[in-house]
């Protein structure tokens, strides 16, 4: 299992008439929505052909790229009987197991200050690169681009604003 922290710094002031408990609840709901949005919309982009340019993935070695493209274009299984997906042109996809595992299952833990999406993945995701030439797969999969940060922050703001409005609506004074 791999825990993916999404680090986006935002500052919200607690309204003076709102209880601390409800403020934390609203922030927790916002961070959960943000993490689920990342998993649904932005994680799949890490498994596309343009991901290398979008997320600055480390360049793969020419020998590896040549072998991967050969088996991907030929449509025959690589050694071990595994077929290469996407024509061998996607950095993070060989057989598609990583993509399938990461996209199928997620547990989101939300807190008032952050959220963590935990997904199943192969062991090599969470360990250090085997040697200095290997890419850091976890860093490549958890990278968030600048425009994604803007969209995630907007989602957080939308949910928190909705929660704040619900609090103000709920609070009625009877006379």
C-alpha positions in Angstrom: 0.0 0.0 0.0 1.2 3.5 -0.8 0.1 6.6 1.0 -0.1 9.7 -1.2 0.1 13.0 0.6 -1.3 15.9 -1.3 0.5 19.0 -0.1 -1.4 22.2 -0.8 -1.1 25.0 1.7 -4.3 27.0 2.3 -5.4 29.3 5.1 -8.9 29.6 6.4 -9.9 31.8 9.3 -12.5 30.3 11.6 -15.5 32.6 11.7 -16.0 33.9 15.3 -19.6 32.6 15.5 -18.6 29.1 14.4 -17.6 26.4 16.8 -14.2 24.9 16.6 -15.7 21.4 16.1 -17.8 22.4 13.1 -14.8 24.4 11.6 -12.7 21.3 11.7 -15.5 19.2 10.3 -15.9 21.6 7.3 -12.1 21.5 6.7 -12.0 17.8 6.9 -14.9 17.5 4.3 -13.0 19.9 2.0 -9.7 18.0 2.2 -11.5 14.7 1.6 -13.2 16.1 -1.5 -9.9 17.4 -2.7 -8.1 14.0 -2.3 -11.0 12.1 -4.1 -10.8 14.6 -6.9 -7.1 14.1 -7.3 -7.6 10.3 -7.4 -10.4 10.4 -9.9 -9.2 13.1 -12.2 -5.5 13.7 -11.9 -4.0 10.3 -11.0 -5.1 8.8 -14.4 -3.1 11.6 -16.1 0.1 10.0 -14.8 -0.5 7.0 -17.0 -0.9 8.9 -20.3 1.6 9.4 -23.2 2.1 13.1 -22.4 2.8 12.5 -18.6 6.6 12.8 -19.1 6.3 16.4 -20.2 3.5 17.3 -17.9 5.1 16.0 -14.7 8.8 16.1 -15.6 9.4 12.4 -15.3 13.0 11.2 -15.3 14.1 10.1 -18.7 14.3 6.3 -19.1 17.5 4.7 -20.4 17.7 4.3 -24.2 18.1 0.5 -23.9 15.0 0.2 -21.7 13.0 2.5 -24.0 14.0 0.5 -27.1 13.1 -2.8 -25.5 9.8 -1.5 -24.2 8.8 0.0 -27.6 9.9 -3.2 -29.4 7.6 -5.4 -27.4 4.9 -2.8 -27.3 4.7 -2.3 -31.1 5.2 -6.0 -32.0 2.2 -7.0 -29.9 4.0 -10.0 -28.6 4.7 -10.9 -25.0 7.9 -9.7 -23.4 10.0 -12.3 -21.4 7.8 -13.6 -18.7 4.7 -13.6 -20.8 3.6 -10.0 -20.0 2.3 -7.8 -22.8 3.4 -4.2 -23.0 0.5 -1.7 -23.0 0.1 1.6 -24.9 2.8 0.6 -27.4 5.5 1.0 -24.8 5.2 4.8 -25.0 4.0 5.5 -21.4 6.7 5.8 -18.7 4.8 4.4 -15.8 3.1 1.5 -17.7 4.5 -1.8 -18.7 1.9 -4.4 -18.1 -0.7 -2.1 -16.7 -0.8 -3.7 -13.3 0.5 -0.5 -11.5 -2.2 1.6 -13.2 -4.9 -0.8 -12.5 -3.9 -1.3 -8.8 -3.6 2.4 -8.2 -6.9 3.4 -9.8 -9.1 0.5 -8.5 -8.9 1.0 -4.8 -8.4 4.1 -2.6 -8.9 4.9 1.1 -9.0 8.6 1.8 -8.1 9.8 5.3 -9.0 13.5 5.8 -7.9 15.8 8.6 -8.6 19.5 9.2 -5.2 20.4 7.7 -4.5 17.7 5.1 -5.7 14.5 3.3 -3.9 11.3 2.4 -5.1 8.9 -0.3 -3.8 5.3 0.3 -3.8 3.0 -2.6 -2.5 -0.5 -3.4 0.6 -0.7 -5.5 3.6 -2.9 -6.0 6.4 -2.9 -3.5 8.8 -0.9 -5.8 6.5 2.2 -5.5 7.2 2.8 -1.8 10.9 1.8 -1.7 13.9 3.9 -2.6 15.1 3.6 -6.2 17.3 0.5 -6.5 20.2 2.5 -7.8 20.8 6.1 -8.7 19.8 5.6 -12.3 16.3 4.3 -11.5 13.4 6.8 -11.4 11.6 7.5 -8.1 8.2 6.0 -9.0 6.5 7.3 -6.0 7.5 10.9 -6.7 6.5 10.6 -10.3 3.0 9.3 -9.4 2.3 11.8 -6.6 3.5 14.9 -8.5 0.9 17.6 -8.8 1.3 20.3 -11.5 0.6 24.0 -10.9 -2.7 24.0 -12.8 -3.8 20.9 -10.8 -3.0 22.7 -7.6 -5.3 25.6 -8.6 -8.1 23.2 -9.4 -7.7 21.2 -6.2 -7.6 24.4 -4.2 -10.8 25.6 -5.9 -12.5 22.2 -5.0 -11.4 22.6 -1.4 -12.7 26.2 -1.3 -16.0 25.2 -2.9 -16.7 22.4 -0.4 -15.6 24.5 2.6 -17.7 27.4 1.5 -20.7 25.1 1.1 -20.1 23.7 4.6 -19.8 27.2 6.1 -23.1 28.2 4.3 -24.8 25.1 5.7 -23.7 26.1 9.2 -25.0 29.6 8.9 -28.3 28.3 7.5 -28.7 25.8 10.3 -28.2 28.3 13.0 -31.5 30.0 13.6 -32.5 32.0 16.6 -36.1 31.6 17.9 -37.6 34.5 19.7 
